[in-house]
């Protein structure tokens, strides 16, 4: 049992049993001789004084010394050095313990356990069992870390229990209903409490990889698609020559751009606009003149068609092969917002 004792201004302070709490803070039991002692503890200690590294002090809650509220006490240099060393050691050990459990979950050496929870709406809840006491209260964080380890750091996991439940989609029932599970349990007390027959499975285990297999496959497909798009995006270079909003009432955003094939060095100028209540349009630079709205649309025969008052739609010229590819590219990778504005 580790203890620290020191005196300041004639007042004796006592701290013992340093440990990390659930939130990674170093806490100790404490007492202040003849000033703040717990009558319900044989040695007079209170709990959960927190080490404050930024202040090199231990915190107090609701403590008064000589009539003044005191939030904590600074540690003497020799004790401070030891406390900091202990704190760092605890953090390192906890991180190692967490990583060990995560590795076991990812490699299948440890399973996710499902047990029945809830009164009004009983359901199988995923959890981790048989972990060191130091990790109590961190089960959901550990499961989240394991999920991200298997799928990717960008996987959104708000609540790992809910996340896993939605993936397994198993309702309370017989072993025949549950399908491929490991170590089914039939707890007599749980049967009695919920009024279930003794054939109802009250708990089981599954490997995390089996739970996440469908999501892993979808993530792989998504990553492949993303990579293909990234490669396709490199086939053209867009240079924004001018960007802003028109001066009409709706303030439509636009961008005048130059698009270039980096291999052939072919290029063309376009105006990309997002017209209110109409949508995103790509026009050749020549089509943006007064009286043409929206102008520059390609028809099925790949002729540029523009609209002019009193003339209607009429062909201007046939688009080049490069222009056709450029237009398709600009619709796929728009340089401005392309959603409908209404």
N, C-alpha and C positions, 0 to 999 in steps of 0.2 A: 504494500500500500504506500504510494508515493505521497509525501506530505511536504508542504512549504510553510515556514513560519518566519515572520519578521515583525519588526516594531517600527512605527513611525509616530513621531510626536507623542511618545509615551503610550501609544495605542498598539495592542498586539493583534495581528491579523493571521488567520490560519486558513490554508487551502489544502485540499487533498483529492485524490482519485481523479487525475486528469483523464479526459476521454473526449472523443469526437461525438457530437450529436448527429442527428439525422441530416442536418444541413451543412455538415462539414465544419462546424464551429467547435473550438476547444472549450470545454466547460469543466468546472471543478466545484466540489462542495466547499462551503466556506463558513466561517464564523468570525465575529469580532468580539474579542474577550470583554465580557461584562457590559457590552453595548448591544450586540445583535447576535443572540444565541437562541437556537431552536429548542423549546421546552419539550418538544415531542421526539427529539432525537437524543439517544443516550450520550452522545459526545457534543451535542449542541450545534450540529452543522445544518445549514440550509443547502439547497441544491441550486445548480445551474448558474453559477457566476461565469460569465463569458469572457474569454481572453480577447482583448481588443488590440490587434497588432499595430494599428496606426497610432495608438496612444500609449503602447507599452504598458497596459494596465488591465486589471480585472474589474469587471462591471459589478455594480450592486443594484438591487431593486428595492425601492421603498426603505432606504436606510437613512437614518439621521444620526449625525455625530455632533454633539454639543449644540443641538437644536437646529442644525443646518442639514438639508438634504444633500446626500453624497451619492454620486452616480458610480463611483469606482475608486480604485486606489492604484497608483503607479507601483510597478514592481522594482525592487532593488536590482542593480545591474547583474549580480551573480545569479539571482533567481530568474531574471528575465532571459538571460542567455540559455539557461536550462529549459525554461518553458518553451522558448522558440524552437529549440532542438527537438523537444518532445512533440510539439505541434507538427513540425515538418515530417518527423518520423511517422506519426499517426496518419498523416495525409498520404504519404508514400505507401504505407501498408494497406490503407483502404483502397487506393487506386489499384494496387496489385491484386487485392482480393476481388474487386469488381471485375477487373479484366479477366481474372481466372474463371469466374462464373460465366461471363460473356463468352469466353472461348469454349467452355463446356457446352453452352447452349447452341452455339454456332456449329460445333463439330458433332453434336448429337450425343455427347457423353452425359449430358444432363437433359432431362425432359421438362416440358411445361406441364404442371399439374392442374387439373380442372376439378373443382369441387362445387357443390351446391351452396349458393348463398341467396339470401332474400327470403322474406316472409310472404308478402302479398304476391310477388312475382318471382318465384324461385327460378334460378338459371345457373348454368355452369360458368364459373368464373375462373379464368386462367391465373396462375400464381407460381411463384418459385418456392420450393420447400427445401429444408435442410441446408440453409446457408448459415454462415457464422453470425453470431449475435451482433457483431459490429456492423452488419449490413441490414439489420432490422429496419424496416421502413423505407428501404431503397429498392424494393422488389420491382416496382413499376419503372423506375429509372433504369435499372439493369436490363429489363426486358426491352425497353425502348432502345437502349444502346445496342443490344444484340440484333434487333430488327434492322436498325440502320447499318449495322456491320454486314448483314446479309444482302440488303436491298440497295443501300446507298445512303450517304449522309444527307441527301436532300429529301429523303422520304418523310412525309408529314405524318407524325405520330403525336396526336394531342394527348391521348390516354391509351397506354399500351394494353390495358385490360380490354377496353372497348374495341380497340383495333384488332386484337387477336380473336375476340368473340365473333366479330363480323366476318372474319376469315373462315372460321371453322363451321359456323352456322349449325351447331348441334343443340338440339332441344332435349330436355330431360326425358329419358325413356329407357327401353330395354337395350341390351347389347346389340341385338339385331338391328335396332334403329340407328345406332351410333356409327356403325361401319368400322373403319380401320382405326382402332384406338389401342393403347397399351395399358396393361395392368388395371383392368376394370375393378372398381371397389363396390362393396355392398354393405354400407354402414348401417347397423341395426338402429342406432339412435336417430340417425337422419331419416330413416324410413318411418320411424315412429313419430318424429316431430312433424314431418310433412304429410303423414298419412299415406305413404307410398307402399306398394306391395314390395316384398323382399326381392323381387326380380328386377326392380328399377336400379340402374347404375347410379351410384351416388358420387363417384369420382373416377377419374381415369387420367392417363398421361398421353401426350403426343410430342413428337419431335418438332422443334421449331421449323426445321427445313420442310417438313411435310405440310405444316400449317401455311407456310409462306410460298410454297411451290408455284401456285398460280400467279401470285403477284410478282415473283422473281421472273417468270417467263414473260409476263407483260412488260416488265421493266426492261428486259433485254430487247424485246421488240421495239419498244419506245426509243431506247438508246441507239439501236441500229437506224431507225427512221430519222432520228435527230442527226446522226452522223452523216447520213445521205444528204439531208438538207444543208448541213454545214458545208459539205463538199460542193453541192450545187450552187450555194451562195457565192463560192469563190470563183465561179465561172464568169462573173461580171464584176466590174468595179463601178460604183456609183459616186459621182462627185456632185455635191449640192452647190449650185451656182448662186441661187437666191432662194430664200425661204421666208414665209410670213403669212399674212392674212389679207384677203382682199378688203376693199373699203366699202363693200355693200353692207346691207343691214345685217346679214347673217354671219359676216366675218369668216368666210370659208378659208380654211388653211390650204396653202399650196406650196409646192417646191419645184423650182426649175432645176433640172438635173442634166448631167452629162453621163451617159452610160457607155462603158467601153469593154470590149472583149480583150482581156490582157494577153491573149495568145495571138490573135489576128490583128489586134490594134484597131479594129473597126469601132466606130463610135457614132452616137446620135444624141440629139437634144430632145428632151420631153418636158412637159409640164404635168405634174401629178397634183390633182386637186381632190378635196373632199367636199362635194356640193351638198348643202343642207337639204335634207329630205329627198336626196337623189342617190348619193353614194360616191364612192371613190372612182375617179376616172383618170385615164392616162391619155394625154393628147400629144401629138407631135408638135414641136415648137411652132411650126408655121400656122397651126390651126387656131392659135389663141389671138384672135383679132376682135375688134369691137363688132358686136352683132352676131357672133358665133357662140352658141351655147347649146350643149357643152362642147361640141366640135371634136374632130379628130378621131372618131370612132372607126374601128376596122369592121368592114362587113364580111360576109362569108367568103367572098372572093378575094379577101385581103386587100381591098381598095380602101384608101382613106375616105371617109365620108364626113362632111361638115354640114352644119345647118346654118343657113343665113336667112334672115327675114325676107319674106316674099319669094324666096327661091326654094326653100325646103332643103331636103337632103340631096347632096349631089357628090359624085366621086371626084376626087382631086387627082390622085395618081395611085399606082399600085405600090404597096409597101415592099421594101426589100426584105430578103430572108432574115437579115440581121435585125431589122426593125420589128419583125414579127416575133422573133425570139426575145428581143428586148422588152416588148410590151408584156409578153407572158411572164417574164422575169419580174417586171415591176408590179404586176398584180400579185405575184407570189411573195415577193419581198418588198412591200411598199416602203418608201422612204418617209412617209407621213402616216398618221392615223387613218385607217381605212374602214373603220366601222361606220354604220349608218348613224347620222346625226339627225334627230327629229325634235 
